[in-house]
Amino acid sequence: MAKNIARVLTLPDVKEKFGASFLDVMPQGSAEMARFLDEEVRQWKAVAVQTGISLD
């Protein structure tokens, strides 16, 4: 199923519809997605610490 979803996400009309909503299509497997999310959390955690942002 994941391979079919990844294939559909590469179709030009699907990419166009996502793009119209300002969404980036990122067809990838679960391991790649986990690495991406880990890096995003690390990056934005550093920003929050540097700027003093906290959740209330």
Biotite code that builds the C-alpha atoms (Angstrom):
import biotite.structure as struc

atoms = struc.array([
    struc.Atom([0.000, 0.000, 0.000], chain_id="A", res_id=1, res_name="MET", atom_name="CA", element="C"),
    struc.Atom([2.814, 2.447, 0.854], chain_id="A", res_id=2, res_name="ALA", atom_name="CA", element="C"),
    struc.Atom([4.344, 1.933, -2.595], chain_id="A", res_id=3, res_name="LYS", atom_name="CA", element="C"),
    struc.Atom([1.028, 2.729, -4.257], chain_id="A", res_id=4, res_name="ASN", atom_name="CA", element="C"),
    struc.Atom([0.596, 5.871, -2.166], chain_id="A", res_id=5, res_name="ILE", atom_name="CA", element="C"),
    struc.Atom([4.139, 6.977, -3.009], chain_id="A", res_id=6, res_name="ALA", atom_name="CA", element="C"),
    struc.Atom([3.445, 6.383, -6.704], chain_id="A", res_id=7, res_name="ARG", atom_name="CA", element="C"),
    struc.Atom([0.220, 8.399, -6.621], chain_id="A", res_id=8, res_name="VAL", atom_name="CA", element="C"),
    struc.Atom([1.960, 11.268, -4.817], chain_id="A", res_id=9, res_name="LEU", atom_name="CA", element="C"),
    struc.Atom([4.349, 11.613, -7.767], chain_id="A", res_id=10, res_name="THR", atom_name="CA", element="C"),
    struc.Atom([1.564, 12.080, -10.324], chain_id="A", res_id=11, res_name="LEU", atom_name="CA", element="C"),
    struc.Atom([1.639, 15.595, -11.812], chain_id="A", res_id=12, res_name="PRO", atom_name="CA", element="C"),
    struc.Atom([-2.020, 16.360, -11.111], chain_id="A", res_id=13, res_name="ASP", atom_name="CA", element="C"),
    struc.Atom([-1.730, 15.216, -7.495], chain_id="A", res_id=14, res_name="VAL", atom_name="CA", element="C"),
    struc.Atom([1.432, 17.273, -6.986], chain_id="A", res_id=15, res_name="LYS", atom_name="CA", element="C"),
    struc.Atom([-0.338, 20.272, -8.522], chain_id="A", res_id=16, res_name="GLU", atom_name="CA", element="C"),
    struc.Atom([-3.346, 19.946, -6.202], chain_id="A", res_id=17, res_name="LYS", atom_name="CA", element="C"),
    struc.Atom([-1.115, 19.652, -3.145], chain_id="A", res_id=18, res_name="PHE", atom_name="CA", element="C"),
    struc.Atom([0.975, 22.577, -4.365], chain_id="A", res_id=19, res_name="GLY", atom_name="CA", element="C"),
    struc.Atom([-2.127, 24.727, -4.747], chain_id="A", res_id=20, res_name="ALA", atom_name="CA", element="C"),
    struc.Atom([-2.656, 24.211, -1.007], chain_id="A", res_id=21, res_name="SER", atom_name="CA", element="C"),
    struc.Atom([0.993, 25.082, -0.290], chain_id="A", res_id=22, res_name="PHE", atom_name="CA", element="C"),
    struc.Atom([1.778, 21.467, 0.660], chain_id="A", res_id=23, res_name="LEU", atom_name="CA", element="C"),
    struc.Atom([4.981, 19.719, -0.370], chain_id="A", res_id=24, res_name="ASP", atom_name="CA", element="C"),
    struc.Atom([4.619, 16.144, -1.549], chain_id="A", res_id=25, res_name="VAL", atom_name="CA", element="C"),
    struc.Atom([7.225, 13.950, 0.133], chain_id="A", res_id=26, res_name="MET", atom_name="CA", element="C"),
    struc.Atom([6.707, 10.322, -0.897], chain_id="A", res_id=27, res_name="PRO", atom_name="CA", element="C"),
    struc.Atom([8.990, 8.299, 1.348], chain_id="A", res_id=28, res_name="GLN", atom_name="CA", element="C"),
    struc.Atom([9.048, 5.239, 3.519], chain_id="A", res_id=29, res_name="GLY", atom_name="CA", element="C"),
    struc.Atom([8.513, 5.115, 7.242], chain_id="A", res_id=30, res_name="SER", atom_name="CA", element="C"),
    struc.Atom([12.250, 5.097, 8.071], chain_id="A", res_id=31, res_name="ALA", atom_name="CA", element="C"),
    struc.Atom([12.872, 8.211, 5.968], chain_id="A", res_id=32, res_name="GLU", atom_name="CA", element="C"),
    struc.Atom([9.852, 9.922, 7.487], chain_id="A", res_id=33, res_name="MET", atom_name="CA", element="C"),
    struc.Atom([11.058, 9.097, 11.004], chain_id="A", res_id=34, res_name="ALA", atom_name="CA", element="C"),
    struc.Atom([14.479, 10.601, 10.213], chain_id="A", res_id=35, res_name="ARG", atom_name="CA", element="C"),
    struc.Atom([12.831, 13.702, 8.747], chain_id="A", res_id=36, res_name="PHE", atom_name="CA", element="C"),
    struc.Atom([10.623, 14.191, 11.808], chain_id="A", res_id=37, res_name="LEU", atom_name="CA", element="C"),
    struc.Atom([13.538, 13.629, 14.207], chain_id="A", res_id=38, res_name="ASP", atom_name="CA", element="C"),
    struc.Atom([15.523, 16.332, 12.426], chain_id="A", res_id=39, res_name="GLU", atom_name="CA", element="C"),
    struc.Atom([12.564, 18.727, 12.408], chain_id="A", res_id=40, res_name="GLU", atom_name="CA", element="C"),
    struc.Atom([12.016, 18.236, 16.144], chain_id="A", res_id=41, res_name="VAL", atom_name="CA", element="C"),
    struc.Atom([15.726, 18.809, 16.833], chain_id="A", res_id=42, res_name="ARG", atom_name="CA", element="C"),
    struc.Atom([15.764, 21.957, 14.704], chain_id="A", res_id=43, res_name="GLN", atom_name="CA", element="C"),
    struc.Atom([12.632, 23.539, 16.149], chain_id="A", res_id=44, res_name="TRP", atom_name="CA", element="C"),
    struc.Atom([13.478, 22.531, 19.716], chain_id="A", res_id=45, res_name="LYS", atom_name="CA", element="C"),
    struc.Atom([16.735, 24.460, 19.334], chain_id="A", res_id=46, res_name="ALA", atom_name="CA", element="C"),
    struc.Atom([14.810, 27.488, 18.060], chain_id="A", res_id=47, res_name="VAL", atom_name="CA", element="C"),
    struc.Atom([12.405, 27.299, 20.999], chain_id="A", res_id=48, res_name="ALA", atom_name="CA", element="C"),
    struc.Atom([15.260, 27.061, 23.496], chain_id="A", res_id=49, res_name="VAL", atom_name="CA", element="C"),
    struc.Atom([17.193, 29.946, 21.903], chain_id="A", res_id=50, res_name="GLN", atom_name="CA", element="C"),
    struc.Atom([14.163, 32.227, 21.806], chain_id="A", res_id=51, res_name="THR", atom_name="CA", element="C"),
    struc.Atom([12.686, 31.200, 25.144], chain_id="A", res_id=52, res_name="GLY", atom_name="CA", element="C"),
    struc.Atom([9.436, 29.956, 23.649], chain_id="A", res_id=53, res_name="ILE", atom_name="CA", element="C"),
    struc.Atom([7.468, 27.625, 25.892], chain_id="A", res_id=54, res_name="SER", atom_name="CA", element="C"),
    struc.Atom([4.081, 25.953, 25.934], chain_id="A", res_id=55, res_name="LEU", atom_name="CA", element="C"),
    struc.Atom([1.673, 27.285, 28.503], chain_id="A", res_id=56, res_name="ASP", atom_name="CA", element="C"),
])
